[in-house]
């Protein structure tokens, strides 16, 4: 839906909302226009359109909103908007509401310029802005606008499917209809302060790609994977298993992807996060967003995170950005954490003319808590 894609650009959002509402009229208009070709039209239309829509407050609102747009002009919309500067894992950044500010209807680029020149270069260039908005119509104050539009679209889709069935045509795949959540929350986007680009991350439910197993078996010992993914509530056992798996992958491939396994209370993997960190700002956004996920999803109770890391000198930070600091080494890091326990193991990587290998002779598991886990641990500890 185009209105959802431009949610954080006020002028474009309002334009697309108005267009979506007006376009929705064409569905019932075309049905009525061709009623002569529909057997028992009056009975069918009453049962599938008039009666269901009459009992539906959102569909009634969409009809009134369409009439308002056609006769009086643009739909009057309102919004909540706030900014939060993210520059640290451990310390909250400046947070300001724009409800009564001249920047209230500003787009992403203008909001990004608004926060420049506040921090030293090393912090500013590796920071991000979290923009929260919630659009509602003044005539439908209890429901977020995208929820209302999706509701209308899905109800109209059911009408079309019912008509297909009535005239003997095959219906398209039906959408599962769910009513919108009343008083739905804000939507958030993250924008890098350096280049103004929005950030997105990919995650997926935990699924096994069985078709890839034969190829993987040619390169890896899959028994190590099977052992690692057996649920356990013991973080020490989890660390042992995933250390074996991660070091095996690195020894075979000479590298390891950055990957996070989100766990439930039983230690089962419920979701996989595969971030692609281009810079430190990406990392700040990723971990702060995971903290928000932990606040809203009580099933998310632990994490296993495997990544390659650089060891850098801290000299001249924050005048210099983190990515410009001197690299002193690299390692493979495995982190296992939940509300009560944080375990971390960092294995140095040695590179020579034979390639890359792990120097794990004297490495111990520590209970040091890396800074990036702070948003998650805060969210877990805040649960009652």
SVG drawing of the C-alpha trace seen along z (x, -y; Angstrom):
<svg xmlns="http://www.w3.org/2000/svg" viewBox="-33 -26 85 62">
<polyline fill="none" stroke="black" stroke-width="0.4" points="0.0,0.0 1.5,-3.3 0.2,-5.2 2.1,-2.9 5.3,-3.2 5.3,-7.0 4.0,-7.0 6.8,-9.3 6.4,-11.9 3.4,-13.9 2.4,-15.5 2.7,-12.3 1.0,-10.3 -2.1,-12.6 -2.3,-12.6 -2.2,-8.8 -4.7,-8.3 -7.2,-10.5 -6.5,-8.6 -6.9,-5.2 -10.3,-6.2 -11.6,-7.6 -10.4,-4.5 -12.2,-2.2 -15.5,-3.6 -14.8,-2.0 -15.3,1.5 -19.0,1.1 -19.5,-1.4 -18.4,1.2 -20.5,3.9 -23.6,1.7 -22.8,0.6 -22.9,4.2 -25.8,5.4 -27.8,6.3 -25.4,9.2 -25.6,10.5 -28.5,12.8 -30.6,12.0 -28.5,8.8 -30.6,7.0 -30.7,10.0 -27.0,10.7 -25.9,7.1 -28.0,6.6 -26.5,9.8 -22.9,9.2 -22.5,5.4 -25.3,3.4 -25.9,5.4 -22.2,6.2 -21.1,2.6 -24.0,1.1 -22.9,3.0 -19.2,2.0 -18.2,-1.4 -15.0,-1.6 -16.8,-0.9 -19.3,-3.5 -16.5,-6.0 -14.8,-5.2 -18.1,-6.0 -18.4,-9.3 -14.7,-10.1 -15.0,-9.5 -18.0,-11.8 -16.1,-14.5 -13.1,-14.3 -15.2,-14.5 -17.4,-17.4 -15.3,-19.3 -11.7,-18.6 -8.8,-16.7 -9.5,-14.5 -8.5,-16.2 -5.8,-14.1 -3.8,-14.4 -0.7,-12.8 1.6,-12.2 5.2,-12.6 8.4,-12.4 12.1,-12.1 14.8,-10.2 18.5,-10.4 20.2,-7.0 23.9,-7.4 24.5,-4.8 23.5,-1.3 23.5,-2.3 22.4,-5.9 19.1,-7.2 19.4,-10.0 17.5,-13.3 13.8,-12.7 11.4,-15.4 7.7,-15.5 6.9,-17.6 3.2,-17.8 3.2,-21.6 6.5,-22.2 6.9,-23.8 8.6,-20.6 5.5,-18.6 4.7,-18.0 8.3,-17.8 9.5,-14.9 12.5,-12.7 15.2,-14.8 14.1,-18.0 14.0,-16.1 17.5,-14.8 18.9,-18.2 17.1,-19.4 19.4,-17.4 22.7,-18.1 25.5,-19.9 24.5,-18.6 27.2,-16.0 30.9,-15.7 31.7,-14.2 32.6,-10.7 29.2,-10.4 27.1,-12.3 28.3,-10.4 27.6,-7.0 24.2,-7.9 20.6,-7.6 17.2,-9.2 14.2,-7.2 11.0,-8.8 7.7,-7.7 4.4,-8.7 0.8,-7.8 -1.7,-9.1 -5.4,-9.2 -8.3,-11.0 -10.1,-13.6 -13.3,-11.9 -12.0,-8.4 -9.8,-9.2 -9.6,-5.7 -8.0,-3.8 -4.7,-4.4 -5.3,-5.3 -3.4,-2.5 -5.3,0.0 -8.6,-1.5 -7.5,-1.4 -6.4,2.2 -9.7,3.1 -11.6,1.5 -9.4,3.2 -9.8,6.6 -13.6,6.2 -13.9,5.2 -11.8,8.1 -14.2,10.4 -17.0,8.8 -15.2,9.5 -14.5,13.1 -18.2,13.5 -19.2,12.1 -16.8,14.5 -18.4,17.4 -21.9,16.1 -21.4,15.9 -19.4,19.2 -15.9,17.9 -12.8,19.1 -12.0,16.7 -8.5,15.5 -6.6,16.5 -8.5,14.9 -6.8,12.7 -7.2,13.7 -9.2,10.9 -8.5,9.6 -10.1,6.5 -7.6,3.6 -6.3,3.1 -8.1,0.3 -5.8,-2.5 -3.0,-0.9 0.5,-2.1 2.9,-4.3 5.0,-3.3 8.7,-3.8 11.5,-4.3 15.2,-4.7 17.2,-7.2 21.0,-7.5 22.2,-11.0 25.1,-10.8 23.4,-10.2 19.6,-10.4 19.0,-6.8 16.3,-4.7 17.3,-1.4 15.7,1.9 16.6,5.3 15.5,8.8 14.2,11.5 12.3,14.6 10.5,17.4 12.8,20.3 12.4,22.8 14.7,25.6 15.5,25.5 15.5,29.3 16.4,28.9 19.8,27.4 20.7,30.2 22.5,32.5 24.8,29.7 25.5,28.6 26.3,32.2 29.1,32.2 30.9,29.4 29.8,29.5 29.2,32.0 25.4,31.6 25.4,33.5 26.8,30.4 23.9,28.3 21.4,30.8 22.9,30.8 23.0,27.0 19.4,26.5 18.0,28.9 16.2,26.6 17.8,26.2 17.2,23.8 20.8,24.0 22.8,21.0 26.1,22.7 25.1,25.7 23.9,23.4 27.2,21.6 29.1,24.9 26.9,26.2 27.0,23.0 30.7,22.5 31.3,25.9 29.0,25.1 30.4,21.6 34.0,22.7 33.2,25.7 31.6,23.3 34.6,20.9 37.2,23.7 35.4,25.0 34.5,21.7 37.1,19.3 34.4,16.9 31.0,16.7 27.9,14.7 26.5,12.4 23.4,14.1 21.1,13.9 18.8,16.6 15.9,15.3 14.8,17.7 11.7,18.4 11.6,19.4 12.4,23.0 15.4,22.1 13.7,22.9 14.6,20.7 11.6,18.7 13.1,16.2 16.3,15.6 17.8,12.1 20.4,11.7 21.7,8.1 24.1,6.7 26.0,4.0 27.4,1.4 28.5,-0.8 28.2,-1.5 24.8,-3.3 23.4,0.0 24.4,1.8 22.9,-0.9 19.6,-0.7 19.6,3.1 20.1,3.6 17.8,0.8 15.1,2.2 15.6,5.6 15.1,4.0 11.7,2.6 10.8,6.1 11.6,7.6 9.3,5.0 6.3,5.9 6.9,9.7 7.0,11.5 7.9,14.8 11.2,13.3 13.3,14.2 16.9,14.9 19.4,14.6 22.3,16.3 24.4,14.0 27.4,15.0 29.5,12.6 33.0,11.6 34.3,8.5 37.2,6.1 39.3,5.1 39.9,1.4 41.9,-1.2 39.9,-3.8 42.4,-6.6 40.8,-9.8 37.2,-8.7 34.7,-10.5 36.7,-13.0 37.2,-10.1 34.3,-7.9 34.4,-4.2 35.0,-2.9 38.1,-5.1 39.7,-3.9 42.8,-1.7 42.1,2.0 44.3,4.1 42.9,7.5 39.8,9.6 37.8,12.4 34.8,14.7 32.4,13.8 29.6,15.9 27.1,14.4 24.3,16.2 22.1,14.0 18.7,13.9 17.3,11.8 19.6,13.3 22.7,14.5 25.1,13.1 27.9,15.3 30.4,14.2 33.3,15.9 35.6,14.2 38.1,16.3 40.9,14.4 41.3,14.9 44.8,15.4 45.5,14.7 48.6,15.9 49.6,17.2 47.5,20.3 44.3,18.3 42.3,17.7 42.2,19.8 40.9,19.6 43.4,19.3 41.2,20.8 43.8,22.4 43.4,20.1 40.0,18.6 37.5,18.7 33.8,17.9 33.3,14.7 30.2,13.1 31.1,9.7 28.1,7.9 28.8,6.3 27.4,2.8 25.3,3.8 23.1,6.0 22.0,3.2 18.7,2.4 17.7,6.1 18.7,6.6 16.9,3.4 13.7,4.7 13.9,8.1 14.6,6.8 11.7,4.4 9.2,7.2 7.1,7.9"/>
</svg>
